[in-house]
Amino acid sequence: MGYVLSLIFGYLLGSIPFGLLLTRAAGLGDVRQIGSGNIGATNVLRTGNKGLAAATLVLDALKGTAAALIAGHFSSDFGLLAGFGAFLGHLFPVWLGFKGGKGVATYLGVLLGLAWQVMLIFSVVWLAMAFLFRYSSLAALTAAVVVPIALYFISTPQIAGLFAVMSLIVIAKHRENISRLLAGTEGKIGAKG
């Protein structure tokens, strides 16, 4: 029962759509009507409000961290399941007809809760790729490939396995971005629209 409750707890926490809530509260309307139509920080940045984008990033990450840490207080397995649940909740929130974000910030937050050292590796890879190429999607995809490999050497097989699955999901959720990257039409970081 604890396993099921951990997954549900994480899912409900992860399904809070902070990007949508913050942009509406700021009077900017529905963030799903601009850019990629996503509820994540990168699309919130397309409103031109860097503060809201930063807040969305932090809150979307922290819901993953909170789920992993709170449930992990009872059992490491519960922490893994709650973290995964938060990730799935962000991707498929019940409140938005199961159409959510791409999960990168929540992925990062779960990583912070379960293996903070590798979160630093993710951050360095993301920042380097974003600085060099100015594509958030490319930065996220590259970091998502590096994370399970780093976890294999630094952490437990369970955490490495969980993030291998989560990385595959992140890559699958970015398939349209991958197509645009290959076509040279992907939007760059900071571009409005």
PALUM-712316 format. One line per 8 residues: number of its first residue (from 1); their letters; for each residue x, y, z of N, C-alpha, C, O. Coordinates in Angstrom, 1 decimal, m for minus. Atoms other than C-alpha are relative to their C-alpha. Example, Ala and Ser with C-alpha at 12.3 -4.5 7.8 and 13.67 -1.06 7.14 Angstrom:
1	as	0.9 m1.2 0.0 12.3 m4.5 7.8 0.9 1.2 0.0 1.9 1.2 0.7  m0.9 m1.1 0.0 13.7 m1.1 7.1 m0.8 1.1 0.8 m0.3 2.2 0.9
//
This chain:
1	mgyvlsli	0.8 m1.2 0.0 0.0 0.0 0.0 0.9 1.3 0.0 0.5 2.3 m0.6  m0.9 m1.1 m0.1 2.9 2.3 0.8 0.5 0.4 m1.4 0.7 1.6 m1.7  m0.6 m0.3 1.4 4.2 2.0 m2.8 m1.1 0.7 m0.8 m0.7 1.7 m1.5  1.1 m0.6 0.8 0.8 2.9 m4.3 m0.2 1.5 0.5 m0.3 2.4 m0.3  0.2 m1.4 m0.6 0.4 5.9 m1.9 1.1 0.9 m0.4 0.9 2.1 m0.6  m1.2 m0.8 0.4 3.9 7.1 m2.7 m0.2 0.5 m1.4 0.1 1.7 m1.7  0.2 m0.4 1.4 3.2 7.1 m6.4 m1.1 1.0 m0.2 m1.0 2.0 m0.9  1.1 m0.9 0.1 m0.2 8.8 m6.0 0.4 1.4 0.6 0.1 2.4 0.1
9	fgyllgsi	m0.4 m1.2 m0.6 1.3 11.4 m3.6 0.9 0.8 m0.9 0.7 2.0 m1.1  m0.9 m0.7 0.9 4.1 12.2 m6.0 m0.8 0.5 m1.2 m0.5 1.6 m1.7  0.7 m0.4 1.1 1.7 12.3 m8.9 m0.8 1.3 0.2 m0.8 2.2 m0.6  0.9 m1.2 m0.3 m0.7 14.8 m7.3 0.9 1.2 0.2 0.5 2.3 m0.2  m0.9 m1.1 m0.2 2.2 17.0 m6.2 0.6 0.5 m1.3 0.6 1.7 m1.6  m0.6 m0.4 1.3 3.8 16.9 m9.7 m1.0 0.6 m0.9 m0.6 1.3 m1.9  1.0 m0.5 1.0 0.5 17.7 m11.4 m0.4 1.4 0.2 m1.2 1.9 m0.6  0.3 m1.4 m0.2 0.4 21.2 m10.0 0.6 0.8 m1.2 1.8 0.8 m1.3
17	pfgllltr	m0.6 m0.6 1.2 0.8 23.3 m13.2 0.4 1.5 0.3 m0.2 2.5 0.0  m0.5 m1.3 m0.5 2.9 26.2 m11.8 0.1 1.0 m1.1 m0.2 2.2 m1.0  m0.2 m1.0 1.1 3.7 27.8 m15.2 m1.4 0.6 m0.4 m1.4 1.8 m0.6  1.3 m0.5 0.3 0.0 28.1 m16.0 m0.6 0.9 1.1 m1.1 2.0 0.8  0.5 m0.8 m1.2 m1.0 29.3 m12.5 0.7 1.4 0.1 0.0 2.4 0.4  m0.8 m1.2 m0.1 1.8 31.9 m12.4 m0.3 1.0 m1.1 m0.5 2.2 m0.8  0.2 m0.9 1.1 1.2 33.4 m15.8 m1.5 0.5 0.0 m1.7 1.7 m0.3  1.4 m0.5 m0.1 m2.6 33.6 m15.2 m0.1 1.0 1.2 m0.7 2.0 1.0
25	aaglgdvr	0.0 m0.9 m1.1 m2.0 35.2 m11.8 0.6 1.4 m0.3 0.3 2.4 0.2  m0.7 m1.3 0.5 0.3 37.8 m13.5 m0.8 0.7 m1.0 m0.3 1.8 m1.5  0.8 m0.7 1.1 m2.4 38.7 m16.0 0.5 m0.2 m1.4 0.2 0.5 m2.3  m0.5 0.2 1.3 m0.6 37.2 m18.9 m0.8 m1.1 m0.8 m0.4 m1.5 m1.9  0.9 1.0 0.7 m3.4 34.7 m19.9 0.5 m1.4 0.1 1.2 m1.7 1.1  m0.3 1.4 0.1 m2.9 31.1 m20.8 1.3 m0.2 m0.7 1.3 0.0 m1.9  m1.3 0.2 0.6 0.7 30.2 m21.4 0.0 m1.0 m1.1 0.9 m1.1 m2.0  0.1 1.0 1.0 m0.5 27.3 m23.5 m0.4 0.6 m1.4 m0.3 m0.2 m2.4
33	qigsgnig	0.4 m0.6 1.3 m1.6 29.8 m26.2 1.1 0.7 m0.7 1.0 1.2 m1.8  m1.1 m0.6 0.6 1.9 31.0 m27.0 1.1 m1.1 m0.2 1.1 m2.1 0.3  m1.2 0.8 0.2 5.2 29.5 m28.3 m0.3 m1.5 m0.2 m1.1 m1.8 m1.2  0.2 1.5 0.2 5.3 25.7 m27.9 m1.3 m0.5 0.6 m1.7 m1.6 0.3  1.2 0.5 m0.6 2.0 25.6 m26.0 0.2 m0.8 1.3 m0.7 m1.4 1.8  m0.5 0.8 m1.2 3.9 24.1 m23.1 m0.3 0.8 1.3 m0.4 2.0 1.2  0.2 m0.7 m1.3 3.4 24.9 m19.4 1.3 0.2 0.8 1.2 0.7 1.9  m1.3 0.0 m0.7 7.1 24.8 m18.5 0.7 1.4 m0.1 0.2 2.3 m0.7
41	atnvlrtg	m0.7 m1.3 m0.2 9.6 27.5 m17.7 0.5 0.6 m1.4 0.5 1.8 m1.5  m0.4 m0.6 1.3 11.0 27.8 m21.3 m1.1 0.7 m0.7 m0.8 1.8 m1.3  1.1 m0.6 0.7 7.6 28.6 m22.7 m0.4 1.3 0.8 m0.8 2.3 0.2  0.3 m1.2 m0.8 6.9 31.0 m19.8 0.9 1.1 m0.3 0.5 2.3 m0.3  m1.0 m1.0 0.4 10.1 32.8 m20.7 m0.4 0.7 m1.3 0.0 1.9 m1.5  0.4 m0.6 1.3 8.5 33.5 m24.1 m1.0 1.1 0.2 m1.3 1.8 m0.7  0.8 m1.1 m0.3 6.1 35.8 m22.3 0.8 1.3 0.2 0.2 2.4 0.2  m0.9 m1.2 m0.2 9.1 38.1 m21.8 0.2 0.2 1.5 1.0 1.1 1.9
49	nkglaaat	m0.1 m0.2 m1.4 8.8 37.8 m18.0 1.0 m1.1 0.6 0.6 m2.2 0.9  m1.1 0.9 m0.4 12.1 36.3 m16.8 m0.2 m0.5 1.5 0.1 m1.6 1.8  0.3 0.3 m1.4 11.0 36.4 m13.1 m1.0 m1.2 0.1 m0.8 m2.1 0.9  1.0 1.1 0.0 7.9 34.2 m13.8 0.6 m1.3 m0.6 0.3 m2.4 0.0  m0.6 1.2 0.5 10.0 31.8 m15.9 0.9 m0.6 1.1 0.9 m1.8 1.2  m0.8 0.5 m1.1 12.5 31.5 m13.0 m0.8 m0.6 1.1 m0.4 m1.7 1.6  0.9 0.5 m1.1 9.7 31.0 m10.5 m0.6 m1.4 m0.5 m0.7 m2.3 0.3  0.5 1.2 0.6 8.2 28.3 m12.8 1.0 m1.1 0.1 0.7 m2.2 0.5
57	lvldalkg	m1.1 1.0 0.0 11.5 26.5 m13.1 0.2 m0.5 1.4 0.3 m1.7 1.7  m0.3 0.4 m1.4 12.1 26.5 m9.3 m1.1 m0.8 0.6 m0.9 m1.8 1.2  1.1 0.7 m0.5 8.6 25.5 m8.4 m0.2 m1.4 m0.6 m0.6 m2.4 0.0  0.2 1.3 0.6 8.4 22.7 m11.0 1.1 m0.9 0.4 0.8 m2.1 0.5  m1.0 0.9 m0.5 11.7 21.4 m9.8 m0.3 m0.4 1.5 m0.1 m1.6 1.8  0.2 0.2 m1.4 10.8 21.7 m6.1 m1.1 m1.0 0.3 m1.1 m1.7 1.3  1.0 1.0 m0.2 7.7 19.6 m6.5 0.6 m1.4 m0.1 0.1 m2.3 0.5  m0.7 1.3 0.1 9.9 16.7 m7.6 0.9 m0.3 1.1 0.9 m1.4 1.6
65	taaaliag	m0.9 0.2 m1.2 12.4 17.3 m4.8 m0.9 m0.3 1.2 m0.5 m1.3 2.0  0.9 0.2 m1.2 9.6 17.5 m2.2 m0.6 m1.4 0.0 m0.6 m2.1 1.0  0.5 1.3 0.1 8.0 14.3 m3.4 1.0 m1.1 0.4 0.7 m2.0 1.1  m1.0 1.0 m0.2 11.2 12.3 m3.4 0.5 0.1 1.5 0.7 m1.0 2.1  m0.5 m0.1 m1.3 12.3 13.7 0.0 m1.0 m0.4 1.1 m0.7 m1.1 2.0  1.1 0.3 m1.0 9.0 13.4 1.9 m0.2 m1.5 0.0 m0.2 m2.1 1.1  0.2 1.4 0.1 8.3 9.9 0.7 1.2 m0.8 0.4 1.2 m1.9 1.0  m1.3 0.6 m0.3 12.0 9.0 1.0 0.3 m0.1 1.5 1.1 m0.9 1.9
73	hfssdfgl	m0.2 0.0 m1.5 11.8 9.8 4.7 m0.5 m1.3 0.6 0.0 m1.8 1.6  0.5 1.2 m0.5 9.8 6.6 5.1 0.7 m1.2 m0.6 0.8 m2.3 0.1  m0.7 1.1 0.7 11.6 4.4 2.6 0.7 0.5 m1.2 0.1 1.3 m1.9  m0.6 m0.5 1.2 14.1 4.9 m0.2 m0.8 m0.4 m1.2 m0.8 0.3 m2.2  0.9 0.4 1.1 11.8 2.9 m2.5 m1.2 0.9 m0.1 m1.6 1.2 m1.2  1.2 m0.9 0.1 8.9 5.2 m1.6 0.5 1.3 m0.6 m0.2 1.9 m1.4  m0.6 m1.3 0.6 11.2 8.2 m2.5 0.1 m0.1 m1.5 m0.2 0.8 m2.2  m0.1 0.2 1.5 11.9 6.7 m5.9 m1.3 0.0 m0.7 m1.5 0.7 m1.7
81	lagfgafl	1.4 0.1 0.6 8.2 6.0 m6.6 m0.6 1.4 0.0 m1.3 1.8 m0.9  0.6 m1.3 0.0 7.1 9.4 m5.4 0.6 1.0 m0.9 0.0 1.8 m1.6  m0.7 m0.8 1.0 9.8 11.1 m7.5 m0.5 m0.3 m1.4 m0.8 0.7 m2.2  0.5 0.4 1.3 8.7 9.2 m10.5 m1.5 0.4 m0.2 m1.9 0.9 m1.3  1.3 m0.5 0.1 5.1 10.0 m9.7 m0.1 1.5 m0.3 m1.0 1.9 m1.1  m0.1 m1.4 0.3 5.9 13.7 m9.6 0.3 0.3 m1.4 m0.3 1.2 m2.0  m0.4 m0.2 1.4 7.6 13.5 m12.9 m1.2 m0.3 m1.0 m1.5 0.5 m1.9  1.1 0.4 0.8 4.6 11.7 m14.4 m1.2 1.0 0.1 m1.9 1.3 m0.8
89	ghlfpvwl	1.0 m1.0 m0.2 2.2 14.2 m12.8 0.2 1.3 m0.8 m0.7 1.9 m1.2  m0.3 m1.2 0.8 4.0 17.1 m14.5 m0.3 m0.3 m1.5 m0.8 0.6 m2.2  0.3 0.4 1.5 3.8 15.3 m17.9 m1.4 m0.1 m0.3 m1.9 0.3 m1.4  1.4 0.3 0.2 0.2 14.2 m17.5 m0.9 0.4 1.1 m1.4 m0.4 1.8  0.8 m0.5 m1.2 m1.6 16.4 m15.0 m1.5 m0.2 m0.2 m2.1 0.1 m1.3  1.5 0.3 0.1 m5.2 15.3 m14.4 m0.8 1.2 m0.2 m1.8 1.2 m0.8  0.8 m1.2 0.1 m6.3 18.9 m14.1 0.0 0.6 m1.4 m0.9 1.5 m1.6  m0.1 m0.6 1.3 m5.3 19.7 m17.6 m0.2 m1.0 m1.1 0.4 m0.9 m2.2
97	gfkggkgv	0.3 1.0 0.9 m6.6 16.7 m19.4 1.2 m0.8 m0.4 1.3 m1.3 m1.5  m1.2 0.8 0.2 m3.3 14.9 m19.0 1.0 0.6 m1.1 1.8 m0.2 m1.6  m0.9 m0.7 0.9 m1.5 17.5 m21.2 0.8 1.0 0.8 0.4 2.1 1.0  m0.9 m0.8 m0.8 1.4 18.9 m19.3 1.3 0.4 m0.7 1.3 0.6 m1.9  m1.3 m0.4 0.5 5.0 19.9 m19.7 0.8 m1.1 m0.5 0.4 m2.3 m0.6  m0.9 1.1 0.5 8.0 18.0 m20.9 0.9 m0.6 1.1 1.6 m1.5 0.9  m0.6 0.7 m1.2 9.3 17.3 m17.4 1.4 0.3 0.4 1.9 m0.3 1.4  m1.4 m0.1 m0.3 12.8 18.6 m17.4 0.2 0.6 1.3 1.1 0.1 2.1
105	atylgvll	m0.2 m0.6 m1.3 12.5 20.9 m14.4 m0.3 m1.0 1.1 0.4 m1.1 2.1  0.4 1.0 m1.0 10.7 18.2 m12.4 1.0 m1.2 0.1 1.3 m1.7 1.1  m1.1 1.0 0.1 13.3 15.6 m13.6 1.2 0.5 0.9 1.7 m0.3 1.6  m1.1 m0.5 m0.7 15.9 17.9 m12.2 m0.2 0.1 1.5 0.7 m0.2 2.3  0.3 0.0 m1.4 14.1 18.3 m8.9 0.0 m1.3 0.6 0.5 m1.4 1.8  m0.1 1.4 m0.6 13.8 14.6 m8.4 1.4 m0.4 0.1 1.8 m1.0 1.1  m1.5 0.3 m0.1 17.5 14.3 m9.2 0.6 0.7 1.2 1.4 0.1 1.9  m0.5 m0.7 m1.2 18.2 16.9 m6.5 m0.4 m0.8 1.2 0.4 m0.9 2.2
113	glawqvml	0.4 0.7 m1.2 16.2 14.9 m4.0 0.6 m1.4 0.2 0.8 m1.8 1.3  m0.6 1.4 0.0 17.8 11.5 m4.9 1.5 m0.1 m0.1 2.1 m1.0 0.4  m1.4 0.0 0.3 21.3 12.3 m6.1 0.5 1.4 m0.4 0.8 1.6 m1.5  m0.3 m1.4 0.2 22.2 15.9 m5.7 1.3 0.2 m0.8 1.5 1.2 m1.5  m1.3 m0.1 0.7 25.8 15.4 m7.0 m0.2 0.0 m1.5 0.4 0.7 m2.2  0.2 0.2 1.5 24.5 14.3 m10.4 m0.9 1.2 m0.5 m0.9 1.5 m1.7  0.8 m1.2 0.4 22.0 17.3 m10.4 1.0 1.1 m0.4 0.7 1.8 m1.3  m1.0 m1.0 0.4 25.2 19.4 m10.5 0.5 m0.3 m1.4 0.8 0.6 m2.1
121	ifsvvwla	m0.4 0.4 1.4 26.4 17.5 m13.5 m1.0 0.3 m1.0 m0.6 0.9 m2.1  1.0 m0.4 0.9 23.1 17.9 m15.2 0.0 1.5 m0.3 0.0 2.0 m1.4  0.0 m1.5 0.1 23.2 21.7 m14.5 1.2 0.5 m0.8 1.0 1.4 m1.7  m1.2 m0.5 0.8 26.8 22.1 m15.9 m0.2 m0.4 m1.4 0.1 0.5 m2.3  0.2 0.4 1.4 25.9 20.1 m19.0 m1.0 0.9 m0.7 m0.8 1.4 m1.8  1.0 m0.8 0.5 22.7 22.0 m19.5 0.5 1.5 m0.3 0.2 2.0 m1.4  m0.5 m1.3 0.2 24.3 25.4 m19.0 1.0 0.2 m1.1 1.0 1.1 m1.9  m1.0 0.0 1.1 27.2 24.6 m21.3 m0.6 0.0 m1.4 m0.3 0.7 m2.3
129	maflfrys	0.6 0.2 1.3 25.0 23.4 m24.1 m0.9 1.2 m0.3 m1.0 1.7 m1.5  0.9 m1.1 0.2 22.5 26.3 m23.6 0.9 1.3 m0.4 0.5 2.0 m1.3  m0.9 m1.2 0.3 25.4 28.9 m23.7 0.5 m0.2 m1.4 0.6 0.8 m2.1  m0.6 0.2 1.3 27.0 27.3 m26.8 m1.0 0.1 m1.1 m0.7 0.7 m2.2  0.9 0.1 1.2 23.9 26.7 m28.9 m1.3 0.7 0.2 m2.1 0.9 m0.8  1.2 m0.8 m0.2 21.0 28.7 m27.3 m1.3 m0.8 m0.2 m2.4 m0.2 m0.4  1.2 0.8 0.1 18.5 25.8 m27.5 m0.2 m0.7 1.3 0.6 m1.6 1.7  0.3 0.7 m1.3 16.9 24.7 m24.3 m0.3 m1.5 m0.2 0.2 m2.3 0.6
137	slaaltaa	0.3 1.4 0.2 15.7 21.5 m25.8 1.3 m0.8 m0.2 1.4 m1.9 0.3  m1.3 0.7 0.2 19.2 20.5 m27.0 0.7 m0.2 1.3 1.3 m1.2 1.5  m0.7 0.1 m1.3 20.6 21.3 m23.6 m0.6 m1.0 0.9 0.1 m1.8 1.5  0.7 1.0 m0.9 18.0 19.2 m21.8 0.2 m1.4 m0.5 0.4 m2.3 0.3  m0.2 1.3 0.6 18.3 16.3 m24.2 1.5 m0.5 0.3 1.6 m1.7 0.6  m1.4 0.4 m0.3 22.1 16.2 m23.8 0.2 m0.3 1.4 0.8 m1.4 1.8  m0.1 0.2 m1.5 21.9 16.5 m20.0 m0.7 m1.3 0.3 m0.2 m2.1 1.2  0.7 1.2 m0.3 19.3 13.7 m20.0 0.7 m1.3 m0.4 0.5 m2.3 0.2
145	vvvpialy	m0.8 1.1 0.4 21.6 11.4 m21.8 1.2 m0.2 1.0 1.5 m1.4 1.3  m1.1 0.1 m0.9 24.5 12.1 m19.5 m0.4 m0.5 1.4 0.4 m1.2 2.0  0.4 0.3 m1.4 22.6 11.7 m16.2 0.0 m1.5 0.3 0.6 m1.9 1.3  0.0 1.4 m0.4 21.9 7.9 m16.2 1.4 m0.6 0.0 1.7 m1.5 0.8  m1.4 0.5 0.0 25.5 7.3 m17.2 0.8 0.4 1.2 1.5 m0.4 1.8  m0.7 m0.4 m1.2 26.8 9.4 m14.4 m0.5 m0.7 1.3 0.2 m1.1 2.1  0.7 0.7 m1.2 24.3 7.8 m11.9 0.5 m1.5 0.1 0.7 m2.0 1.2  m0.5 1.4 0.0 25.6 4.3 m13.0 1.3 m0.1 0.8 1.5 m1.1 1.5
153	fistpqia	m1.3 0.1 m0.7 29.0 5.2 m11.6 0.0 0.6 1.4 0.8 0.3 2.2  0.0 m0.8 m1.3 28.0 7.5 m8.7 m1.0 m0.5 1.0 m0.8 m0.4 2.2  1.2 0.3 m0.9 24.7 6.2 m7.3 m0.3 m1.5 0.0 0.5 m2.3 m0.3  0.4 1.3 m0.1 22.7 3.1 m6.8 m0.6 m0.5 m1.4 m1.0 0.3 m2.2  0.6 0.5 1.3 21.4 0.8 m9.7 m1.5 0.4 m0.1 m1.9 0.6 m1.2  1.4 m0.3 0.1 17.8 1.6 m8.7 m0.2 1.5 m0.5 m1.0 1.7 m1.3  0.1 m1.4 0.4 18.3 5.4 m9.1 0.5 0.1 m1.4 m0.2 0.8 m2.2  m0.5 0.0 1.4 20.3 4.9 m12.3 m1.1 m0.5 m1.0 m1.3 0.0 m2.0
161	glfavmsl	1.1 0.6 0.8 17.5 2.7 m13.7 m1.2 0.9 m0.1 m1.7 1.0 m1.2  1.1 m0.9 0.0 14.8 5.1 m12.7 0.3 1.2 m1.0 m0.6 1.5 m1.8  m0.3 m1.2 0.9 16.6 8.0 m14.5 0.2 m0.4 m1.4 0.1 0.4 m2.3  m0.1 0.5 1.4 17.3 5.8 m17.6 m1.4 0.1 m0.6 m1.6 0.5 m1.7  1.4 0.0 0.5 13.5 5.4 m17.9 m0.5 1.4 m0.1 m1.1 1.8 m1.2  0.4 m1.4 0.1 12.9 9.1 m17.1 0.6 0.7 m1.2 0.0 1.5 m1.9  m0.7 m0.7 1.2 15.5 10.2 m19.7 m0.6 m0.4 m1.3 m0.8 0.4 m2.2  0.6 0.5 1.3 13.9 8.0 m22.4 m1.4 0.8 m0.2 m1.7 1.1 m1.3
169	iviakhre	1.3 m0.7 0.1 10.5 9.7 m21.6 0.3 1.4 m0.4 m0.5 2.0 m1.2  m0.3 m1.4 0.4 12.1 13.2 m21.7 0.3 0.1 m1.5 m0.1 1.0 m2.2  m0.4 0.0 1.4 13.6 12.3 m25.1 m1.3 m0.2 m0.9 m1.4 0.5 m1.9  1.3 0.2 0.7 10.2 11.0 m26.3 m0.8 1.2 0.0 m1.5 1.6 m1.1  0.8 m1.3 m0.1 8.5 14.2 m25.1 0.5 1.1 m0.8 m0.2 2.1 m1.1  m0.7 m1.0 0.8 11.0 16.2 m27.1 0.1 m0.3 m1.5 0.8 0.3 m2.2  m0.1 0.5 1.4 10.4 14.4 m30.4 m0.3 1.2 m1.0 0.4 1.2 m2.1  0.3 m1.2 0.9 8.9 17.6 m32.0 1.2 0.9 0.0 1.5 1.5 m1.1
177	nisrllag	m1.1 m0.8 m0.1 11.8 19.6 m30.8 1.2 m0.6 m0.8 1.9 0.2 m1.4  m1.0 0.6 0.7 14.2 17.1 m32.2 m0.2 0.2 m1.5 0.8 0.5 m2.3  0.3 m0.3 1.4 12.5 17.4 m35.6 0.3 1.4 m0.4 0.9 1.7 m1.5  m0.3 m1.4 0.3 12.8 21.2 m35.4 1.5 0.3 0.0 2.0 1.1 m0.8  m1.4 m0.2 0.0 16.4 21.0 m34.4 0.7 m0.5 m1.3 1.5 0.2 m1.8  m0.6 0.6 1.3 17.2 18.8 m37.4 m0.4 0.9 m1.2 0.4 1.0 m2.2  0.5 m0.9 1.1 15.2 21.2 m39.6 0.6 1.4 0.1 0.4 2.2 m0.9  m0.5 m1.3 m0.2 16.9 24.3 m38.2 m1.1 1.0 0.4 m0.9 2.2 0.2
185	tegkigak	1.2 m0.9 m0.3 13.5 25.8 m37.0 m0.3 0.1 1.4 m1.3 0.7 1.8  0.3 0.0 m1.4 13.7 25.3 m33.3 0.3 1.4 0.6 1.2 2.1 0.2  m0.2 m1.3 m0.6 13.2 28.4 m31.2 1.1 0.1 1.0 1.4 m0.9 1.7  m1.2 m0.2 m0.9 16.2 29.8 m29.3 m0.5 0.5 1.3 m1.5 1.2 1.5  0.2 m0.5 m1.3 16.3 30.6 m25.6 m0.2 1.5 0.0 0.7 2.3 m0.6  0.2 m1.5 m0.1 14.8 34.1 m24.9 m0.8 0.5 m1.2 m1.2 1.7 m1.1  0.8 m0.5 1.1 12.9 34.3 m28.2 m1.5 0.1 0.4 m2.0 m0.9 1.0  1.5 m0.1 m0.4 9.3 35.6 m27.7 m0.8 m0.7 m1.1 m0.3 m0.9 m2.2
193	g	0.9 0.5 1.0 6.4 34.1 m29.4 m0.8 m1.1 0.4 m1.6 m1.6 m0.4
//
